[in-house]
């Protein structure tokens, strides 16, 4: 089974194919103790489903994730346990016979030809195989989980259909994009302008009726991202997002902020003036799309992704027979999307989430290191820091011995508790506790006796709890 990997901090590995028995994903890097709302995950996956209207494939799958590891079901819901998070999706509504005629006759502009050149007959290309849009399903699962984690930090990712053919939707406000301007529910067409939405739906439906297909674009916004996320030069915000985005089949281009329009502008028009807003540095405009030097600047990240028309169309097309090396024609059977753009909207959101999560983990590590470095700097010169670290090392050694002794003390207390139960005696003995407190206070001496006594009060309380549990 073929597989593909992406990421370092959050690594995803996808395997399977469009008509294989299963499609699987493994996520590594999700910390333990994170609550995952599986109903929200399923609702997100439902947004990319086919079989819901005239401008999508008639293939309908349950798209239900079967989680095999990484999540524990608890009274409080599903909680990550620190193990790799693995989900399996079962393909059931397949019709591989529809693709038999394309075994050696590739669809123009599809991966049928290049996949045959690279893998020969070793790869099943039914339904597009590993190159099918169905492989965005596991990406959406991973993105849905990543988005839930980031939403707890106030980071939101949302997108809409920006265009279908030459019909354009309204754009997000680049300085203050509104997530509520776009319906993000199953069955809803994700567009801002109702009139544009109706015209786009009509155009896609007409293309489907003609046996043709059409492309378009998706606009996506990321809000709540702090300034400083992203790495120069080759792990920049743009390159990291683009790398993940091109894992979505049919993506042919991506731009950030004003994108290619910047090439028609003067510097005085394209530059984003800095201002102070609510006590923070901000920009008056956002031609940069929230990114400068490959690093987030605290403004909304705005990007647009271009999708080509689906290569699978029902019109007769010129092609070749790769086995016989002869020219021929192809008229398709099967079920295909006349336009994938509406279903690609959650895929774009998910790809952004996976990419941003990777960069955010790096950012958090850098912030933590910076805080430690600052603390060391505030502690004094290098000699002082060295002395502090040396003393802390001694404390660590004492703590190791102390923890072992406390553990041994509690073991003995447990044995005493067992004997008390046998003898029918009360576990708590106030007289004995007072005797211990007086003893350790004297041992510690006049200056530290009071403090040690308080520590032992807590220790006795925990020991008592241990005895009761024992």
Buried (B, 14 or more C-beta within 10 A) or exposed (E): EBEEEBBEBBBBBBBBBBBBEEBBBBBBBBEEEBBBBBEBBBBBBBBBBBEBBEBBBEBBBBBEBEBEEBBBEEEEEBBBBEEBBBBBBBBEEBEEEBBEEBBBBBBBBBBBBEBBEEBEEEBBBBBBBBBBBBBBBBBBBBBBBBBBBBBEEEBBBBBBBBBBBEBBBBBBEBBEBEBEBBEBEBEEBBBBBEEBBEBBBEBBBBBBEEBBBBBBBBBBBBBBBBBEBBBEEEBBBBBBBBBBBBBBBBBEBBBBBBBEEBEEEEEEEBBBEEEEEEEEEBBEBBBBBBBBEBBBBBBBBBBBBBBBBBBBBBEEBEBBBBEEEEEEEBEBEBBBBBBBBBBBBBBBBBBBBBBBBBBBBBBBEEEEEEEEEEEBEEEEEEEEBEEBEEEEEEEEEEEEEEEEEEEEEBEEBBEBBEEBEEEEEEEEBEEEBEEBBEEBBEEBEEEEBEEBBEEBEEBBEEBBEBBEEB
